[in-house]
Each structure stands twice: as structure tokens, then as C-alpha cells.
Amino acid sequence: SVCLGESIQLEATPANGTWSGTGVSSGGLFDSSVQGAGSFEVTYTVTDGNSCDGSDSATVTVNVLPEPVAEDASVCLGATVQLEASPEGGTWSGTGVSSTGLFDTTGLSDDTYEVTYTTTDDNSCVGETTAMVTINPLPIAEIGGVLEICSGSSTTLKADYESSNVYVWNTGATTSGITVDTAGDYTVTVTNTYGCTAEATVTVIVNDSPTVEAEDASVCLGESIQLEATPANGTWSGTGVSSGGLFDSSVQGAGSFEVTYTVTDGNSCDGSDSATVTVNVLPEPVAEDASVCLGATVQLEASPEGGTWSGTGVSSTGLFDTTGLSDDTYEVTYTTTDDNSCVGETTAMVTINPLPIAEIGGVLEICSGSSTTLKADYESSNVYVWNTGATTSGITVDTAGDYTVTVTNTYGCTAEATVTVIVNDSPTVEAEDASVCLGESIQLEATPANGTWSGTGVSSDGLFDSSVQG
């Protein structure tokens, strides 16, 4: 017997005979392809040395080949597939397939591959068939996006997009992209139209934002203040504040203003806090102008109380002393500090008024029985008051004692002058009467000596000449 399509060398004895019949050569080579399948009789003839023939017939059975059926298959790149065929028990061969039919895509590209399935039947006839194995490409599974974020923010993870693909995330989302704000692993499974899947996983890190504390502050209008915050090296923002935190109160004026302090850490995470800066108005003290007479002191007045005075002639408590100063107008300053430690100041004008001239002229030593006129330096606008009660600029006195005049000028400033009048007692004199004859002279006598005589007919030394009068 022989399998269809094969040749077989027929056997017979004795040797050197001749074969005849359809499909067989004289030498006995039977070609099964001549007749096809079936049973065929062929003859073997031998002629011996006596020229006698002997023959025998043989039946050659041409068996049909088995016809296995192998199923085409498809597989995703990177996977394996068990090929199917019937009847079972055959052998597979070709690129990527094991003898048992396990097709492994390792090392292959997405393409179509032909493999062969071979089976042998009970007649030892071999049949084979082919199957086409298609390796389908995997979808692209790549995730893009920022993988390190700061607390309080989010990131969008995007898988490489193909409209025909199906996307399933481990969060349950079925879009090509998801937005997340929690640390962890995020996996997307992508399935293409071939049913092939690919996975990609990324890890999202959520860094804590820095903890920032900005301190509220207060400042007096017109001043600047350095704001304080932790940690250091952040940036300030807001009206009136520099990036370094110097707040200028003159930008906004009085009121409460919010500024922000932001710190960026080594992970590029921002933390911020706001602070309120209160700009306090300055106190506005009121100081009263004053006038004082030269040589006197005056207590200056201002409100609110408790401030400090400064300037020429004034003590810190506001006592203005004209000592050493001339009559003029002086500017002094009053400074007060309120409960917010804000300083306000104002000025007052202190006028030192001149004193009137108080000088008394006149004879200060007189004799009893006489008088003297005392005169104060005169100014028509001045007011004069003597200790005698007189209110004129001059007085006449005949009594010994101190005489004081108080002079008040138009500024209300007063000056006094005092003089002492001395009244000397006149000497006790006794002149003696005398008589003399007409025509004679007589020396008059008196005590004490060394006085002076006067009258008609008498010389200063007391010689009386009677002829003068008769």
C-alpha cells in the first residue's frame, strides 16, 4: 500500500523479473499519482533460463491522504495562543509555534504568520494544512502628566489617546484622562479594537505645602515697618508692602490692610498666610500759644495731657523760663504718644514781652522842712502806681523813707524801682540881738560858728554897717 502522491518500490521474488500494469515501471516503481486512490493490480513476470515464464499479481492499495483542518488564530503581541486543529495528535511547525501548537509572539512583530499542521493516519499517510496566525499590535499605554504635586492642588493624568480605544483606570474612570489630587499609584488599562490590552502605571506624589505663619502688625501713619513671618525667605505681596516685607504706611493711609506672605519650598510647593497691617492715625495734640514777661516763667498748656515739651527755654513738663532770653517770640514743640505708641506733635509760639523801664530820678536827700520831686521814667502808655497810692509818673515828698513805683506797660509786664529819701534835721541856730550907734559897725554874734549872715547892711560874716540903713 502507498499513500496517494507517493511512489513505492514493489517487492517480488525471484529477482530480475519485470513488472507490468498501470502506474508501475518495469523495475517495479509504483507511482500512486498515476491512478489516484484505490486498489490496483499489477503483474510481476519472471523468465527463467529455459525461457519459461512465471508470473504473479500483486494488489497495490493507494490510500488517500488524511486532510487535517487547522483553525486560523489571532493573538496579541507579547501573548501566546494555543492553536486548534483536527484530528488531534498532529504536529505543528513554523515560525513561533511549538510542535504542540503553542504559538508564542515573543521576539515577533505584529504581522500575519503561516504555520503548518501535519497529521499521520493509520496507513502512515501524512496530511498537512496551514493556518494563518495574526499577531495584533498592542495599544499604546503611556501616561503623561505632572507626577509630583503639592497638597491642595491636582494633576491631570492623560493616557495616549486613540478614539477607538477603551480606557479603564483603577479609579473606575473610563476616560482617557483623569484628574487626581491624592498620592498613590494610578493604572490605566487600554484595550484596542483587536481586544489587545496594555497597562501603564504611574505614581503620584503629593508633597505637603509649607506651613506659613504671617504676623499681624500695626504701624503709625507715615512710618514703615518690617513685617515678620515664618519660615524665612518668602515673598510678601499686597498694596504698600515690598517683596521683602517692608510695609510703607504712606501708600494707603490709615486703616487695616491685608497682605500675603508666600513661601515656595524645595518641592516647588507654595504655602501662604495673610496678615493684617493696621495703620494708626497719629495723635493730634493742641498746644496753646502763650506770652510771658521777661524775667518771669509761664506754665504752657496743651492737650491731651502727659506729653513732652521741647525747645528753647521750655522744660519737658512745659515750664517756660525767660531767664537768659531776650524779649522775642520762640517756637516750642509739644509731643504726645498715644496707646498705639504713635507720636504726634504740634508747636506753640511763646512771646516774651519786654519789661517797662522803672527808674526814679530826683533829689534823694533833703532837709527837714523842704521837699523833693521823685519822677519815674515816663512812657505815656504805662501805668504808674507808687507805694504812696499816687498814680502819676512823679510825686513830691517831704518825708524820709522808701518810695517805690510799680510800672505796668501795655503787655501787662511790671517793673519796680525804689529809692530812699533822706530828710536831714536843720541845725539849731541862735543869733544874738545887737545895738549900734549910727554911723558905726558891729560884729554880730551867733552860734554855732561858721554860719552865714544875710540881710541889709550885714556882710556874710556878720559885720553890720549901720550907715547902710541909717
DANORQUI-V968964 format. One record per backbone hydrogen bond with DSSP energy under -1.0 kcal/mol. NH is the residue of the N-H (numbers start at 1). CO is the residue of the C=O. E is the energy in kcal/mol with one decimal. If there is no record, write none. Layout:
[[NH & CO & E] [NH & CO & E]]
This chain:
[[2 & 61 & -2.9] [4 & 63 & -3.3] [6 & 3 & -2.6] [8 & 30 & -2.2] [10 & 28 & -3.5] [18 & 45 & -3.3] [19 & 26 & -2.1] [20 & 43 & -2.4] [24 & 21 & -1.6] [25 & 29 & -1.5] [28 & 25 & -2.2] [30 & 8 & -3.2] [31 & 23 & -3.0] [32 & 6 & -2.2] [34 & 31 & -1.4] [36 & 32 & -1.9] [38 & 62 & -2.0] [40 & 60 & -2.7] [42 & 58 & -2.8] [43 & 20 & -3.2] [44 & 56 & -3.5] [45 & 18 & -3.0] [46 & 54 & -3.9] [48 & 52 & -2.9] [51 & 48 & -1.7] [54 & 46 & -2.7] [56 & 44 & -2.3] [58 & 42 & -3.1] [60 & 40 & -4.0] [62 & 38 & -4.2] [63 & 2 & -3.3] [69 & 86 & -3.7] [71 & 84 & -2.7] [73 & 132 & -2.2] [75 & 134 & -2.7] [77 & 136 & -2.7] [79 & 76 & -2.5] [81 & 103 & -2.2] [83 & 101 & -3.3] [86 & 69 & -2.6] [91 & 118 & -3.4] [92 & 99 & -2.2] [93 & 116 & -2.1] [97 & 94 & -1.3] [98 & 102 & -1.6] [101 & 98 & -1.8] [103 & 81 & -3.4] [104 & 96 & -3.0] [105 & 79 & -2.0] [108 & 105 & -2.7] [113 & 133 & -3.4] [115 & 131 & -2.7] [116 & 93 & -3.2] [117 & 129 & -3.4] [118 & 91 & -3.1] [119 & 127 & -3.2] [121 & 125 & -2.5] [124 & 121 & -2.2] [127 & 119 & -3.0] [129 & 117 & -2.3] [131 & 115 & -2.6] [133 & 113 & -3.7] [134 & 73 & -2.8] [135 & 111 & -3.8] [136 & 75 & -3.2] [144 & 158 & -2.9] [149 & 205 & -2.8] [151 & 207 & -2.9] [153 & 150 & -2.2] [155 & 180 & -2.6] [157 & 178 & -3.2] [158 & 144 & -2.6] [159 & 176 & -3.1] [160 & 142 & -1.6] [165 & 162 & -1.9] [166 & 191 & -2.8] [168 & 189 & -1.9] [169 & 173 & -2.9] [170 & 187 & -2.1] [172 & 169 & -2.0] [178 & 157 & -2.4] [180 & 155 & -2.7] [184 & 204 & -2.2] [186 & 202 & -3.1] [188 & 200 & -2.4] [189 & 168 & -3.1] [190 & 198 & -3.1] [191 & 166 & -2.7] [192 & 196 & -2.4] [195 & 192 & -1.9] [198 & 190 & -1.8] [200 & 188 & -1.7] [202 & 186 & -2.3] [204 & 184 & -3.3] [205 & 147 & -3.2] [207 & 149 & -3.4] [213 & 230 & -2.7] [215 & 228 & -2.4] [217 & 276 & -2.1] [219 & 278 & -2.7] [221 & 280 & -2.9] [223 & 220 & -2.5] [225 & 247 & -2.1] [227 & 245 & -3.0] [230 & 213 & -2.3] [235 & 262 & -3.0] [236 & 243 & -2.0] [237 & 260 & -2.2] [241 & 238 & -1.4] [242 & 246 & -1.7] [245 & 242 & -2.0] [247 & 225 & -3.1] [248 & 240 & -2.9] [249 & 223 & -2.0] [251 & 248 & -1.5] [253 & 249 & -1.8] [255 & 279 & -2.0] [257 & 277 & -2.4] [259 & 275 & -2.6] [260 & 237 & -2.7] [261 & 273 & -2.9] [262 & 235 & -2.8] [263 & 271 & -3.1] [265 & 269 & -2.4] [268 & 265 & -2.1] [271 & 263 & -2.3] [273 & 261 & -1.9] [275 & 259 & -2.7] [277 & 257 & -3.4] [278 & 217 & -2.7] [279 & 255 & -3.6] [280 & 219 & -2.9] [286 & 303 & -3.1] [288 & 301 & -2.5] [290 & 349 & -2.2] [292 & 351 & -2.7] [294 & 353 & -2.7] [296 & 293 & -2.5] [298 & 320 & -2.1] [300 & 318 & -3.2] [303 & 286 & -2.4] [308 & 335 & -3.2] [309 & 316 & -2.2] [310 & 333 & -2.1] [314 & 311 & -1.3] [315 & 319 & -1.7] [318 & 315 & -1.7] [320 & 298 & -3.2] [321 & 313 & -2.9] [322 & 296 & -2.0] [325 & 322 & -2.7] [330 & 350 & -3.1] [332 & 348 & -2.6] [333 & 310 & -3.1] [334 & 346 & -3.1] [335 & 308 & -3.0] [336 & 344 & -2.8] [338 & 342 & -2.3] [341 & 338 & -2.0] [344 & 336 & -2.7] [346 & 334 & -2.2] [348 & 332 & -2.4] [350 & 330 & -3.4] [351 & 290 & -2.5] [352 & 328 & -3.6] [353 & 292 & -3.1] [361 & 375 & -3.3] [366 & 422 & -3.5] [368 & 424 & -3.8] [370 & 367 & -2.5] [372 & 397 & -3.3] [374 & 395 & -3.7] [375 & 361 & -3.0] [376 & 393 & -3.4] [377 & 359 & -1.8] [382 & 379 & -2.1] [383 & 408 & -2.8] [385 & 406 & -1.9] [386 & 390 & -3.1] [387 & 404 & -2.1] [389 & 386 & -2.1] [395 & 374 & -2.7] [397 & 372 & -3.2] [401 & 421 & -2.4] [403 & 419 & -3.4] [405 & 417 & -2.6] [406 & 385 & -3.2] [407 & 415 & -3.3] [408 & 383 & -2.7] [409 & 413 & -2.5] [412 & 409 & -2.0] [415 & 407 & -2.0] [417 & 405 & -1.8] [419 & 403 & -2.4] [421 & 401 & -3.4] [422 & 364 & -3.6] [424 & 366 & -4.1] [430 & 447 & -3.1] [432 & 445 & -2.8] [440 & 437 & -2.6] [442 & 464 & -2.5] [444 & 462 & -3.4] [447 & 430 & -2.4] [453 & 460 & -3.0] [458 & 455 & -1.4] [459 & 463 & -2.0] [462 & 459 & -2.1] [464 & 442 & -3.6] [465 & 457 & -3.3] [466 & 440 & -2.2] [468 & 465 & -1.2] [470 & 466 & -2.5]]
